[in-house]
């Protein structure tokens, strides 16, 4: 086997070491921090209800057993 003189030279080794150091120094860091103020969620919801009790009572009267429909 023939050894490569370029890869074994001192400037090449120093260059690879500096490149490795630069790549390690550029790794991103992730930090999780708690906010100072509480989280506020504003929900603007409009709820509309129609209660149809009168119609249901009329339908109950129509569908009784003695109404003659069945």
Buried (B, 14 or more C-beta within 10 A) or exposed (E): EEEEEEEEEEEEEEEEEEEEEEEEEEEEEEEEEEEEEEEEEEEEEEEEEEEEEEEEEEEEEEEEEEEEEE
